[in-house]
Amino acid sequence: MRLKFLLRPSWLALVVGVLAFAFACFTLLSPWQFSRNDQREAQNRAIEASLTADPRPLNDVLPRGATPDVNTEWSRVEITGTYLPEQEVVARLRTVQGQPAFEVLTPFRTTDGQIVLVDRGYLQPDSRTEVPPYAAPPAGTVTIVARIREDENDPKNRDAFADASTHGKLQSYTVDSRVVARSSGLDIRSGYFQLDSDQPGVLNPLPLPQTDAGPFFSYALQWIAFGVMAIAGLLYFTIREMKPGGVLNEMAEKNKRKRRSVAEILAEDEAAARSASVEGGGGRRAGEAGPSETAADRADQPAQRN
């Protein structure tokens, strides 16, 4: 029966592998890329809207106790208060426009008693890849305009640290209000605020992300195409094997011919030995005794003249 190949372990393993790959393409990989495309589109809309919108008071956009999300991130807000440079932390291992950088994070106490984290911008490392000298924030009460940002997440949940390599200055691996809150002991509200250019205390303002769509939508379509091709290939080879001359059937026949028992191998070797013996015995030269010819028989034969 031609359908027997469907029960072969090798074929079952192939089917399971192809179906698992297609399932991952349809339910994991393509949805993941679609979600990244949705996030990019939401970010682009928020950035484009913020370019023309006037800054609003912090509590109007992000009420006290609220956490930044996709609906509020990148919005421009106006905050009045004073910097707390004593609790400043420098974020390390940053990249700005393809170049290594540090970012300076300074707590900021608002006039209504809240404490927020302000990202004052970036610094290029000096020749020794260390934090270069930079200006302190202004003293006294100032009003700043900044963009709302969501906290970054560190999978290792590392705290800020200071040692000989940082010259006693606190450094962190992420821009995260929770990390600065733990290092300073301050009650800092969630999220941080990225300073716009020409604001009090700004260093080198961080550039805004590019508002292109990115490759995520095309990647999602490619994963769907890969899943379809995998299933189509499986169906093609299934139909191919059901017809005479299937690859697996041919391979099975070849393997069957190649596989021989020990008895068959010994029989073939014995037959080859007999054949060689017969060929060697039938071709003796003149004057040589045959198997049953004796020396006396040869003496009775008449002498031959030259």
C-alpha positions in Angstrom: 0.0 0.0 0.0 1.5 3.3 -1.1 0.4 5.2 2.1 2.6 3.1 4.3 5.4 5.7 4.0 3.2 8.1 6.1 3.9 5.9 9.1 7.7 5.8 8.7 9.5 7.5 11.6 11.5 9.7 9.3 8.4 10.9 7.5 6.6 11.5 10.8 9.6 13.5 12.1 9.5 15.6 8.8 5.8 16.3 9.2 6.1 17.3 12.8 9.1 19.6 12.0 7.3 21.3 9.1 4.0 21.8 11.1 5.9 23.2 14.1 7.8 25.7 11.9 4.6 26.8 10.1 2.8 27.1 13.5 5.6 29.3 14.8 5.4 31.4 11.6 1.7 32.0 11.9 1.2 32.4 15.6 4.5 33.7 17.0 6.9 35.3 14.4 4.5 37.1 12.1 2.3 38.5 15.0 5.5 39.6 16.8 6.6 41.6 13.7 3.0 43.0 13.3 3.1 44.2 16.9 6.4 45.9 16.4 5.0 47.6 13.4 2.0 48.8 15.4 4.4 50.1 18.1 6.4 52.0 15.5 3.3 53.5 14.0 2.0 54.6 17.4 5.5 56.1 18.2 5.6 58.0 14.9 2.1 59.4 15.4 3.0 60.6 18.9 6.2 62.2 17.8 4.6 63.9 14.8 1.8 65.2 17.0 4.2 66.5 19.6 6.1 68.6 17.0 3.2 70.9 16.5 1.4 70.7 19.9 2.1 73.3 22.6 3.5 71.9 25.9 1.0 71.4 28.6 1.3 71.2 32.4 2.6 67.9 33.7 -0.5 67.1 35.8 -2.8 67.8 32.8 -1.1 65.1 30.7 0.1 62.7 33.3 -1.9 63.0 36.6 -0.2 62.4 39.9 0.5 58.7 40.3 -0.1 57.9 36.6 2.5 55.9 34.7 3.6 56.8 31.1 2.2 54.6 28.4 1.9 54.6 24.6 -0.8 57.2 24.8 1.3 59.7 26.7 4.9 58.9 25.7 6.6 61.7 23.7 4.0 64.3 24.8 5.7 67.6 25.7 5.0 68.9 29.2 5.9 71.9 31.2 7.4 71.4 34.7 8.5 74.0 37.2 10.8 73.2 40.1 14.4 72.8 41.2 17.1 70.3 40.2 18.6 68.0 42.8 22.2 67.5 41.4 23.4 65.7 44.5 21.4 62.6 43.5 22.5 62.7 39.9 23.2 59.4 38.0 25.0 58.9 34.7 23.6 56.2 32.4 26.5 54.3 30.7 26.8 52.2 27.5 24.5 54.4 25.5 24.5 54.9 21.8 23.5 58.2 20.2 23.5 58.4 16.4 25.7 55.4 16.2 28.3 56.8 18.6 29.0 55.8 22.3 27.6 58.1 24.8 26.6 58.8 28.4 23.3 60.3 29.5 22.9 62.5 32.6 19.9 61.8 34.8 19.0 64.4 37.4 16.1 64.3 39.9 13.9 67.4 39.8 11.5 68.5 42.6 8.4 70.2 41.3 6.7 73.1 43.0 3.8 70.9 44.1 6.2 68.4 45.8 6.6 65.7 43.2 10.0 64.4 42.2 10.6 63.5 38.6 13.6 62.2 36.8 15.0 64.5 34.0 17.3 63.2 31.3 19.4 66.3 30.6 20.9 64.9 27.4 24.1 63.0 26.4 27.8 63.4 26.6 30.5 61.9 24.3 33.2 59.9 26.1 36.6 61.5 26.4 39.8 59.9 25.0 39.9 57.5 28.0 36.2 56.4 27.4 35.3 58.1 30.6 32.6 60.7 31.5 34.0 64.1 30.5 33.4 67.2 32.7 30.0 68.7 32.1 28.0 71.7 33.4 25.9 71.4 36.5 22.2 72.2 36.3 21.1 75.8 37.2 20.3 76.4 40.9 16.9 77.8 42.0 13.5 77.4 40.5 13.3 76.9 36.7 10.6 76.0 34.2 11.6 73.2 31.7 9.9 71.7 28.7 10.5 67.9 28.3 9.0 64.9 26.6 7.4 62.1 28.6 9.2 58.8 28.3 8.6 55.3 29.6 11.2 53.7 31.9 13.6 51.3 30.4 13.8 47.7 31.8 17.0 46.0 32.8 16.5 42.2 32.6 19.2 41.8 35.3 17.6 44.5 37.5 21.0 46.0 38.3 21.3 48.9 40.7 23.4 52.1 40.2 27.0 51.7 41.3 30.0 53.8 42.0 33.7 52.6 42.2 37.2 53.5 41.1 36.3 53.2 37.4 33.5 55.8 37.8 35.6 58.1 40.1 32.9 57.8 42.7 30.1 59.0 40.4 27.0 56.9 40.4 26.3 55.1 37.1 23.5 52.9 35.8 22.9 50.5 32.9 19.4 51.9 32.0 17.4 55.1 32.1 15.0 54.0 34.8 13.4 56.1 37.5 13.3 53.1 39.8 17.1 52.6 39.7 17.6 56.3 40.6 15.0 56.1 43.3 16.8 53.2 44.9 20.2 54.8 44.8 18.9 58.2 46.0 16.2 57.2 48.5 13.9 59.6 46.8 10.2 58.9 45.9 10.5 59.4 42.2 7.4 59.0 40.1 7.4 56.5 37.3 8.9 57.4 33.9 11.4 60.1 33.0 11.4 63.4 31.1 13.7 64.0 28.2 14.7 67.7 27.9 14.1 69.6 24.7 16.8 71.8 23.2 17.4 75.3 24.7 16.0 74.3 28.1 17.6 75.1 31.5 20.1 72.4 32.4 20.2 70.7 29.0 23.6 69.4 27.8 23.4 67.8 24.3 19.7 67.2 23.6 18.9 63.7 22.5 17.7 63.5 18.9 14.2 62.2 18.2 13.8 58.8 16.6 13.3 58.6 12.8 9.7 58.5 11.9 10.0 55.9 9.1 7.8 52.8 9.1 10.7 50.4 9.4 10.9 46.9 8.0 8.6 45.2 10.5 5.5 44.9 8.3 7.4 43.3 5.4 9.1 40.9 7.9 5.7 39.8 9.1 4.6 39.1 5.5 7.8 37.1 4.9 7.2 34.9 8.0 3.7 34.2 6.7 5.1 33.3 3.3 7.7 31.0 4.8 4.9 29.2 6.7 2.8 28.8 3.5 5.8 27.5 1.5 6.6 25.0 4.2 3.1 23.5 4.1 3.0 23.6 0.3 6.3 21.8 0.2 5.1 19.1 2.5 1.9 18.6 0.4 4.0 18.4 -2.8 6.3 15.7 -1.4 3.4 13.8 0.1 1.7 13.6 -3.3 5.0 12.8 -5.0 5.6 9.9 -2.7 2.1 8.5 -3.3 2.9 8.1 -7.0 5.1 5.3 -8.4 8.8 6.0 -8.3 8.6 8.1 -5.1 12.0 9.1 -3.7 11.5 7.3 -0.4 10.4 4.1 -2.2 13.4 4.2 -4.5 15.7 4.8 -1.5 14.0 1.9 0.3 14.6 -0.4 -2.6 18.3 0.6 -2.9 18.7 0.1 0.8 17.1 -3.3 0.6 19.5 -4.3 -2.2 22.4 -3.0 -0.2 21.5 -4.9 3.0 22.7 -8.5 2.9 22.8 -11.1 5.6 26.1 -12.6 6.8 25.2 -15.9 5.2 24.7 -14.3 1.8 28.1 -12.5 2.1 29.9 -15.8 3.1 28.1 -17.7 0.2 29.3 -15.1 -2.3 32.8 -15.3 -1.0 32.9 -19.1 -1.2 31.5 -19.0 -4.8 34.2 -16.5 -5.7 36.9 -18.7 -4.2 35.7 -21.8 -6.2 35.6 -19.8 -9.4 39.2 -18.7 -8.9 40.3 -22.3 -8.1 38.7 -23.7 -11.2 40.2 -21.1 -13.4 43.7 -21.7 -11.9 43.5 -25.6 -12.3 42.3 -25.8 -15.9 45.2 -23.9 -17.4 48.3 -26.1 -16.5 51.3 -26.1 -18.8 52.5 -29.1 -20.9 54.7 -31.5 -19.1 53.1 -30.8 -15.7 51.3 -33.6 -14.0 47.6 -33.4 -13.6 45.8 -34.1 -10.3 45.8 -38.0 -11.0 48.9 -38.3 -13.2 51.9 -40.0 -11.5 55.6 -40.0 -12.3 55.4 -43.6 -13.6 52.7 -42.7 -16.1 55.0 -40.0 -17.5 57.9 -42.5 -17.8 55.8 -44.8 -20.0 55.0 -42.1 -22.5 57.1 -42.2 -25.6 59.8 -39.6 -25.9 59.0 -36.8 -28.3 61.5 -35.7 -30.8 62.2 -32.1 -31.4 
